[in-house]
């Protein structure tokens, strides 16, 4: 947790646990080779009592000749403004302050006084809310720059330690308010479990948390490795094939000769759910809690959703089914407009004064090459049947642009003109793929679009003397 030379900010609230942590680190600092300072965050939740806590910590810091760093914020107003849970808003504000101290170089480690009792309370609270393996892991001993040296120590041991040194502390009255679930667990449930069920319940819950964290770390590493191998990230989107998500490992990669199909499927699903969570974490533009029901909805979309259908997830993420793949991307707001989905508009004039011309369309990352060829072509010169325009029937300058609602085209082989939107739908081109879809217009008429034969009225025929061939390639 700590290395010689570390500058350690000790988070002291004025409560027994954090005061004990400070005294313990003061006794150990020479042995550890660390430099200590004291950090206090005033949440302004208890009026004068909150200010008295800060004054207590300031005097204690001065007594031991340490630097004192303090900040305050009216957390109740912040929570109301953000429409957030009060405890969650307080925790985020506190840890934001801790992070700012590390970023500014005041310290490179923050020591926090969570105890074994805190760990047991957290595991139980997560169980009551509903949790998976990650929630069973409870409080982590090390989380970035934050370390928790007392996570294996009982709360009553710290009070004995303080009394032996005649060190006072302050009690937060809200910790006794049994209207709050955490206080009920602390004051009612854990004492009942220790007295009537298992005296070592706190130790056992702490052990459960440690084992859960070990398993979670391994499974997370496995999920990350498979995600990196199977998913592709491009232009802010992550794309993964449905088969790869539903079968992140194949039978050849897993010793399942004696495993029932249903059992093997459950094992694969466990990895699939983790991969979904990791992909969402990489994509999401803001905070948002992904629940088990959200993950199941993504997997259901993969299993049976129609191409083009989509769902929205917390944190500003949209997931859509694109034929045989899922595409994850950030969305701009609660209304669900994709950050990447603003229509790509462009328009390039083409006069074809030369025999060949190349048009670079930066909006698509493509180059379109228009080549004039003699017609009819020499045998074997080209196989462009259905893809050649009659140059003499075109009006110049032509316009290469993105498609627009209302565009119509009668491709060769069709009896009548159709809206391009309908043609794209019939080809199962999703509304995301068609963004910026290129078309070529002559005199206001569509004569060509990507993926279809040229317009029948402008196609080369037996009377054509010169044809125009259009080819498309990505930027090199």
C-alpha positions in Angstrom: 0.0 0.0 0.0 2.7 2.4 0.9 6.3 2.8 -0.2 9.2 4.8 1.3 9.0 8.4 0.1 5.2 8.4 -0.4 3.4 11.6 0.5 0.4 10.3 2.3 -2.7 12.4 3.0 -4.6 10.8 5.9 -8.4 11.4 5.6 -9.6 12.4 9.0 -13.3 13.0 9.7 -12.9 13.4 13.5 -14.5 9.9 14.1 -12.7 7.2 16.1 -11.6 5.1 13.1 -9.9 8.0 11.2 -8.3 9.4 14.3 -6.9 6.0 15.1 -5.6 5.7 11.6 -3.7 9.0 12.0 -2.1 8.0 15.3 -1.1 4.5 13.9 0.6 6.1 10.9 2.3 8.7 13.1 3.8 5.8 15.1 4.8 3.9 11.9 5.9 6.8 9.6 9.6 6.5 10.5 9.5 2.8 9.8 7.5 3.2 6.6 9.6 6.2 5.4 6.5 8.2 4.5 5.6 11.9 4.8 2.2 12.6 6.4 -0.4 15.3 6.0 -4.0 15.5 7.2 -7.0 15.9 4.9 -10.5 16.9 6.0 -13.7 17.3 3.9 -16.6 19.2 5.4 -19.9 18.1 3.9 -21.8 20.9 5.7 -24.6 18.4 6.5 -24.8 19.0 10.3 -24.5 22.7 10.6 -22.3 23.7 13.6 -21.5 20.1 14.4 -19.8 19.8 10.9 -17.7 22.9 11.6 -16.8 21.6 15.1 -15.5 18.4 13.4 -13.3 20.4 11.1 -11.9 22.5 14.1 -11.2 19.3 16.0 -9.2 17.8 13.1 -7.4 21.1 12.6 -6.3 21.2 16.3 -5.2 17.5 16.2 -3.2 18.2 13.1 -1.5 21.2 14.6 -0.7 19.2 17.7 1.3 16.8 15.7 2.9 19.4 13.4 1.4 18.2 10.2 0.2 20.1 7.1 -3.6 20.5 7.1 -5.7 20.5 3.9 -9.4 21.1 4.1 -12.3 21.8 1.8 -16.1 22.1 2.2 -19.2 22.0 0.0 -22.9 22.0 0.9 -23.6 18.5 -0.2 -27.3 18.6 0.4 -27.7 21.4 -2.2 -25.4 19.5 -4.6 -27.5 16.3 -4.2 -30.8 18.2 -4.7 -29.4 20.0 -7.8 -28.1 16.7 -9.3 -31.2 14.8 -8.1 -28.8 12.3 -6.5 -28.8 10.2 -3.4 -27.4 12.2 -0.5 -24.8 9.6 0.6 -23.7 9.1 -3.0 -23.3 12.8 -3.6 -21.3 13.2 -0.4 -19.0 10.3 -1.4 -18.4 11.6 -4.9 -17.7 15.1 -3.6 -15.2 13.8 -1.0 -13.4 11.6 -3.5 -13.3 14.3 -6.1 -11.5 16.4 -3.5 -9.1 13.6 -2.7 -8.4 13.2 -6.5 -7.7 16.9 -6.8 -5.1 16.8 -4.1 -3.3 13.9 -5.9 -3.5 15.7 -9.2 -2.0 18.9 -7.7 0.9 17.0 -6.2 -0.1 17.6 -2.5 0.1 13.8 -1.9 0.4 10.7 -4.0 -1.5 8.4 -1.6 -4.7 9.0 0.3 -5.2 6.8 3.4 -8.8 6.2 4.4 -10.0 4.5 7.6 -12.5 1.9 6.5 -12.5 -1.1 8.9 -13.5 -4.8 8.8 -16.9 -3.7 10.2 -17.4 -1.3 7.3 -16.5 -4.1 4.9 -19.1 -6.5 6.5 -21.8 -3.7 6.4 -21.0 -3.0 2.7 -21.2 -6.7 1.7 -24.6 -7.0 3.4 -25.9 -3.8 2.0 -25.0 -5.0 -1.5 -26.7 -8.3 -0.9 -29.9 -6.5 0.2 -29.9 -4.3 -2.9 -29.1 -7.2 -5.2 -25.6 -7.8 -6.4 -23.2 -10.0 -8.3 -19.6 -11.1 -7.7 -18.3 -7.5 -8.0 -20.7 -6.3 -5.3 -19.6 -9.1 -3.0 -16.1 -7.8 -3.3 -17.2 -4.9 -1.1 -14.6 -2.2 -0.4 -11.2 -2.6 -2.2 -8.0 -2.3 -0.1 -6.4 -0.3 -2.9 -8.3 1.8 -5.4 -6.0 4.0 -7.5 -4.2 6.4 -5.1 -6.6 5.5 -2.2 -5.4 2.9 0.3 -7.3 1.4 3.3 -4.8 0.0 5.8 -7.4 -0.8 8.5 -9.7 -3.0 6.3 -8.7 -6.1 8.4 -9.1 -4.4 11.8 -12.3 -4.3 13.9 -13.8 -1.1 15.0 -13.8 -1.9 18.7 -10.0 -2.6 18.5 -9.4 0.9 17.3 -11.5 2.3 20.2 -9.4 0.3 22.7 -6.3 1.7 21.0 -7.5 5.3 21.4 -8.6 4.9 25.0 -5.2 3.4 25.9 -3.6 6.6 24.5 -6.2 8.9 26.1 -7.1 10.2 22.7 -10.6 11.6 22.2 -12.7 11.6 19.1 -16.1 12.9 17.9 -19.2 10.9 17.2 -21.3 11.6 14.2 -24.9 11.4 15.4 -26.2 10.5 11.9 -24.3 7.1 12.3 -26.9 6.2 14.9 -29.9 7.2 12.8 -31.5 3.8 12.1 -33.7 5.2 9.4 -30.7 4.7 7.2 -30.0 1.1 6.1 -26.3 1.2 6.8 -27.0 2.3 10.4 -29.6 -0.5 10.8 -27.1 -3.0 9.7 -24.5 -1.6 12.1 -26.7 -1.2 15.1 -29.2 -4.0 14.8 -28.4 -6.7 12.2 -24.6 -7.4 12.8 -25.0 -7.6 16.6 -27.9 -10.0 16.1 -25.9 -12.2 13.7 -22.9 -12.2 16.0 -24.9 -13.1 19.1 -27.4 -15.6 17.7 -25.8 -17.0 14.5 -22.0 -16.7 14.1 -19.7 -14.8 16.4 -17.1 -14.5 13.5 -19.6 -13.2 11.0 -17.6 -10.0 10.3 -14.4 -12.0 9.7 -16.3 -14.4 7.4 -17.9 -11.6 5.4 -14.5 -10.0 5.0 -13.0 -13.3 3.8 -15.9 -13.6 1.3 -15.2 -10.1 0.0 -11.5 -11.0 -0.5 -12.2 -14.2 -2.3 -14.8 -12.4 -4.5 -12.3 -9.7 -5.4 -9.8 -12.4 -6.4 -12.2 -14.2 -8.7 -13.6 -10.9 -10.0 -10.1 -9.7 -11.0 -9.4 -12.9 -12.9 -12.7 -13.0 -14.7 -12.3 -9.3 -15.5 -8.9 -9.9 -17.0 -10.3 -12.8 -19.1 -13.2 -10.7 -20.3 -10.8 -7.8 -21.2 -8.6 -10.2 -23.2 -11.6 -11.6 -25.1 -13.0 -8.2 -25.7 -9.8 -6.9 -27.1 -9.5 -10.0 -29.4 -13.1 -10.0 -30.6 -14.4 -6.4 -30.7 -13.3 -3.6 -33.1 -13.3 0.0 -32.0 -13.5 2.7 -34.8 -14.8 6.3 -34.9 -16.0 6.1 -31.3 -18.0 3.0 -31.8 -17.3 -0.6 -30.7 -18.6 -3.4 -32.9 -18.7 -7.1 -32.0 -20.2 -10.0 -34.0 -23.2 -11.6 -32.4 -21.6 -15.0 -32.6 -18.4 -13.8 -30.8 -20.5 -12.2 -28.0 -22.7 -15.2 -27.5 -19.8 -17.6 -27.8 -16.7 -15.7 -26.5 -14.9 -19.0 -26.4 -15.5 -22.0 -28.5 -15.6 -25.7 -27.5 -12.1 -26.1 -28.8 -10.8 -23.5 -26.3 -12.6 -25.0 -23.3 -12.3 -28.5 -21.9 -16.0 -29.3 -22.1 -16.1 -32.8 -23.4 -18.0 -34.0 -20.3 -20.0 -30.8 -19.8 -23.7 -30.7 -20.6 -24.7 -28.2 -23.3 -26.8 -26.1 -21.0 -24.1 -25.9 -18.4 -21.6 -24.9 -21.1 -24.0 -22.2 -22.3 -24.2 -20.8 -18.8 -20.5 -20.6 -18.6 -20.3 -18.7 -21.9 -23.1 -16.3 -20.8 -21.1 -15.4 -17.6 -18.2 -14.2 -19.8 -20.6 -12.6 -22.3 -22.2 -10.4 -19.6 -18.8 -9.2 -18.5 -17.8 -8.3 -22.0 -21.0 -6.3 -22.4 -20.1 -4.4 -19.2 -16.5 -3.7 -20.4 -17.6 -2.5 -23.8 -20.2 -0.1 -22.3 -17.6 1.2 -19.9 -15.2 2.0 -22.8 -18.0 3.8 -24.7 -20.1 5.7 -22.2 -19.6 9.4 -22.1 -20.9 10.0 -18.6 -21.7 8.2 -15.3 -24.4 5.6 -15.3 -25.1 2.4 -13.4 -25.5 -0.7 -15.6 -27.8 -3.2 -14.0 -28.2 -6.9 -14.7 -31.5 -6.2 -16.5 -29.7 -3.8 -18.9 -27.0 -6.4 -19.7 -29.7 -9.1 -20.3 -31.5 -6.7 -22.6 -28.3 -6.4 -24.7 -27.9 -10.1 -24.9 -31.5 -10.5 -25.9 -31.0 -7.9 -28.6 -28.1 -10.0 -29.8 -30.1 -13.2 -29.7 -33.4 -12.2 -31.3 -33.4 -8.5 -32.1 -34.1 -7.4 -35.7 -31.3 -5.6 -37.7 -31.7 -1.9 -37.1 -33.4 -2.2 -33.7 -31.6 -0.6 -30.7 -31.8 0.0 -27.0 -30.5 2.8 -24.7 -28.4 2.2 -21.7 -27.5 4.3 -18.6 -24.4 6.5 -19.1 -25.5 7.6 -22.5 -24.9 4.5 -24.6 -26.9 3.2 -27.5 -26.6 -0.4 -28.7 -28.0 -1.4 -32.1 -28.3 -4.6 -34.0 -26.6 -4.3 -37.4 -27.3 -7.6 -39.2 -24.9 -10.1 -37.5 -23.2 -7.7 -35.1 -23.9 -5.3 -32.2 -22.7 -1.7 -32.4 -22.1 0.2 -29.2 -21.9 4.0 -29.3 -22.2 7.1 -27.2 -25.4 9.2 -27.4 -25.5 12.9 -26.9 -28.5 13.2 -24.5 -31.4 11.4 -22.9 -33.3 11.8 -26.2 -30.8 9.3 -27.6 -29.3 11.1 -30.6 -26.0 9.5 -31.3 -22.8 11.5 -31.0 -21.5 10.0 -34.2 -24.8 10.2 -36.0 -25.1 13.8 -37.1 -25.9 13.5 -40.9 -22.7 13.7 -43.0 -23.4 16.4 -45.6 -21.2 17.0 -48.6 -21.4 18.1 -52.2 -18.7 17.9 -54.9 -19.1 19.2 -58.5 -17.7 17.0 -61.3 -17.2 18.3 -64.9 -15.1 15.5 -66.2 -13.1 17.7 -68.4 -10.4 15.1 -68.3 -10.7 11.5 -69.2 -10.4 10.4 -65.5 -11.1 12.2 -62.3 -10.7 11.3 -58.6 -12.9 12.9 -55.9 -11.7 12.6 -52.3 -14.7 12.7 -50.0 -13.2 13.3 -46.5 -16.6 12.9 -44.9 -16.7 9.2 -45.9 -12.9 8.6 -45.9 -13.3 7.5 -49.5 -12.0 8.3 -53.0 -14.4 8.0 -55.9 -12.8 7.5 -59.3 -14.7 8.3 -62.5 -13.1 6.8 -65.6 -14.1 7.3 -69.2 -13.9 4.2 -71.4 -14.7 3.4 -75.0 -18.0 1.7 -75.6 -18.6 -1.1 -76.3 -15.5 -2.2 -74.5 -12.9 -4.5 -75.9 -13.5 -8.1 -75.0 -12.1 -8.9 -71.6 -11.3 -5.2 -70.9 -14.0 -4.8 -68.3 -16.9 -6.6 -66.7 -19.0 -3.6 -65.8 -22.4 -4.7 -67.0 -25.0 -2.6 -65.1 -22.4 -0.2 -63.7 -21.6 2.0 -66.8 -23.2 5.4 -67.5 -23.6 6.8 -71.0 -21.5 9.9 -71.0 -23.4 11.6 -73.8 -26.7 11.5 -71.9 -25.3 13.2 -68.8 -25.4 16.9 -68.1 -22.4 18.5 -66.6 -21.3 19.5 -64.0 -22.6 16.5 -62.2 -22.8 16.5 -58.4 -21.5 13.8 -56.0 -23.3 14.3 -52.7 -24.9 12.5 -49.7 -28.3 11.1 -50.2 -31.3 13.1 -49.1 -34.9 12.2 -48.1 -37.0 12.1 -51.3 -34.2 11.0 -53.6 -35.5 8.5 -56.2 -33.8 6.1 -58.5 -34.8 3.5 -61.2 -31.9 1.1 -61.2 -31.4 -1.1 -64.3 -33.7 -4.1 -64.1 -36.5 -2.1 -62.2 -39.7 -1.2 -64.0 -40.2 2.1 -62.1 -38.4 4.6 -59.9 -38.3 4.0 -56.2 -37.4 6.1 -53.2 -33.8 5.5 -52.4 -34.8 5.0 -48.7 -37.0 2.0 -49.8 -34.2 0.5 -51.9 -31.8 0.7 -49.0 -34.3 -0.8 -46.7 -34.8 -3.7 -49.1 -31.0 -4.3 -49.0 -31.1 -4.2 -45.2 -28.9 -1.2 -45.0 -29.4 0.2 -41.5 -30.1 3.8 -40.9 -26.7 4.2 -39.4 -24.9 2.7 -42.4 -26.8 4.9 -44.8 -25.5 8.1 -43.1 -23.7 10.0 -45.9 -24.6 7.3 -48.5 -23.1 8.6 -51.8 -25.2 9.4 -54.9 -24.3 11.0 -58.2 -26.8 13.4 -59.7 -27.0 14.8 -63.3 -29.3 17.7 -64.0 -31.1 17.0 -60.7 -31.6 13.3 -61.5 -30.0 10.5 -59.6 -27.8 8.4 -62.1 -25.8 6.3 -59.6 -25.6 5.3 -56.0 -23.4 3.0 -54.1 -24.4 -0.7 -54.2 -27.0 -0.5 -57.0 -26.9 -0.7 -60.8 -26.9 2.7 -62.5 -30.1 4.5 -63.4 -31.8 2.7 -66.3 -32.4 6.0 -68.2 -28.6 6.8 -68.2 -27.1 3.3 -68.6 -24.8 2.4 -71.4 -26.4 0.6 -74.3 -25.7 -0.5 -77.9 -25.8 3.2 -79.1 -23.3 4.4 -76.5 -20.0 5.7 -77.7 -18.3 6.5 -74.4 -19.1 5.1 -71.0 -18.3 6.3 -67.4 -17.3 3.7 -64.8 -17.4 4.6 -61.1 -15.1 3.0 -58.6 -14.8 3.6 -54.8 -12.0 2.9 -52.4 -11.0 3.8 -48.9 -8.2 6.3 -48.2 -4.9 4.6 -48.1 
